[in-house]
């Protein structure tokens, strides 16, 4: 893999992980400041699952391409 391709890959992985992490943080904080309902819990659960799945995907991609 070329250096620029590696940089682009890392840039994407970092930006996407940051975005998904911020989604989880935002939903978690919103649960603290208002009455919680079932939909809020489901949204948080889905956001956490997307974040965890992306982290797993990211790790697999790095391992397959043998980049760290």
Secondary structure, DSSP 8 states (H G I E B T S, - for coil): --HHHHHHHHHHHHHHHHHHHHHHHHHHHHHHSS---HHHHHHHHHHHHHHHHHHHHHHHHHHHHT--
